[in-house]
Amino acid sequence: MLLAGEKGMLSYSTASELARLASLRNMLVHRHWRVDDERVYRETSKGLGVAQRALEELERLSEALEGRGG
């Protein structure tokens, strides 16, 4: 996700927030016995907006590439 931000596919802020969500996902899967329910709720609530923003950014990129013939 950070690479997508570095390459300009996503804004760096969106890529960073998606990377944080991936980190949360990894904790839930691999260290589920140490889960902080409040953090999970807080992060997933914010994550919905981040996911929507990422989809919008990728849609704009796709449209721009189609417009260039690529």
C-alpha contacts under 8 A as a table, 3 or more apart, distances in Angstrom:
res1	aa1	res2	aa2	distance
1	M	4	A	5.07
1	M	5	G	6.53
1	M	15	A	5.24
1	M	16	S	7.25
1	M	18	L	6.59
1	M	19	A	5.84
2	L	5	G	4.98
2	L	6	E	6.20
2	L	12	Y	7.24
2	L	15	A	5.27
2	L	16	S	6.12
2	L	19	A	6.73
3	L	6	E	4.88
3	L	7	K	6.03
4	A	7	K	5.15
4	A	8	G	6.19
4	A	9	M	5.04
4	A	10	L	5.70
4	A	15	A	6.71
5	G	8	G	5.13
5	G	9	M	5.82
5	G	10	L	4.74
5	G	11	S	5.38
5	G	12	Y	4.50
5	G	13	S	7.81
5	G	14	T	7.59
5	G	15	A	5.19
5	G	16	S	7.70
6	E	9	M	7.67
6	E	12	Y	6.78
7	K	10	L	7.74
8	G	11	S	6.35
8	G	12	Y	7.70
9	M	57	E	7.67
9	M	58	L	6.82
9	M	61	L	6.78
10	L	14	T	6.40
10	L	15	A	6.02
10	L	54	A	6.76
10	L	57	E	6.08
10	L	58	L	6.79
11	S	14	T	5.32
11	S	15	A	6.20
11	S	57	E	7.68
12	Y	15	A	5.05
12	Y	16	S	6.02
13	S	16	S	5.12
13	S	17	E	6.23
14	T	17	E	5.17
14	T	18	L	6.15
14	T	50	V	6.38
14	T	53	R	7.18
14	T	54	A	6.30
15	A	18	L	5.10
15	A	19	A	6.17
15	A	54	A	7.83
16	S	19	A	5.07
16	S	20	R	6.37
17	E	20	R	5.03
17	E	21	L	6.36
17	E	47	G	7.80
17	E	50	V	6.78
18	L	21	L	4.99
18	L	22	A	6.25
18	L	47	G	7.63
18	L	50	V	6.86
18	L	51	A	7.42
19	A	22	A	4.99
19	A	23	S	6.25
20	R	23	S	4.96
20	R	24	L	6.31
21	L	24	L	4.97
21	L	25	R	6.18
21	L	43	E	7.23
21	L	44	T	7.70
21	L	47	G	6.72
22	A	25	R	4.92
22	A	26	N	6.18
23	S	26	N	5.07
23	S	27	M	6.32
24	L	27	M	5.09
24	L	28	L	6.25
24	L	40	V	7.64
24	L	43	E	7.92
25	R	28	L	5.09
25	R	29	V	6.24
26	N	29	V	5.19
26	N	30	H	5.84
26	N	31	R	7.65
27	M	30	H	5.33
27	M	31	R	4.98
27	M	32	H	6.37
27	M	35	V	7.42
28	L	31	R	5.73
28	L	32	H	4.67
28	L	35	V	6.57
29	V	32	H	5.83
31	R	34	R	5.78
31	R	35	V	7.12
32	H	35	V	5.32
35	V	40	V	7.53
36	D	39	R	5.34
36	D	40	V	6.31
37	D	40	V	5.06
37	D	41	Y	6.23
38	E	41	Y	5.18
38	E	42	R	6.11
39	R	42	R	5.02
39	R	43	E	5.89
40	V	43	E	5.31
40	V	44	T	5.93
41	Y	44	T	5.38
41	Y	45	S	6.01
42	R	45	S	5.28
42	R	46	K	6.41
43	E	46	K	5.19
43	E	47	G	5.85
44	T	47	G	4.60
44	T	48	L	6.40
45	S	48	L	5.76
45	S	49	G	7.62
46	K	49	G	5.69
46	K	50	V	6.60
47	G	50	V	4.90
47	G	51	A	6.00
48	L	51	A	5.21
48	L	52	Q	6.28
49	G	52	Q	5.10
49	G	53	R	6.13
50	V	53	R	5.05
50	V	54	A	6.09
51	A	54	A	5.07
51	A	55	L	6.23
52	Q	55	L	5.18
52	Q	56	E	6.29
53	R	56	E	5.10
53	R	57	E	6.18
54	A	57	E	5.10
54	A	58	L	6.11
55	L	58	L	5.12
55	L	59	E	6.04
56	E	59	E	5.04
56	E	60	R	6.28
57	E	60	R	5.17
57	E	61	L	6.26
58	L	61	L	4.96
58	L	62	S	6.08
59	E	62	S	5.03
59	E	63	E	6.17
60	R	63	E	5.10
60	R	64	A	6.12
61	L	64	A	5.06
61	L	65	L	6.16
62	S	65	L	5.13
62	S	66	E	6.13
63	E	66	E	5.07
63	E	67	G	6.14
64	A	67	G	5.06
64	A	68	R	6.43
65	L	68	R	5.10
65	L	69	G	6.34
65	L	70	G	5.01
66	E	69	G	5.02
66	E	70	G	5.42
67	G	70	G	7.39
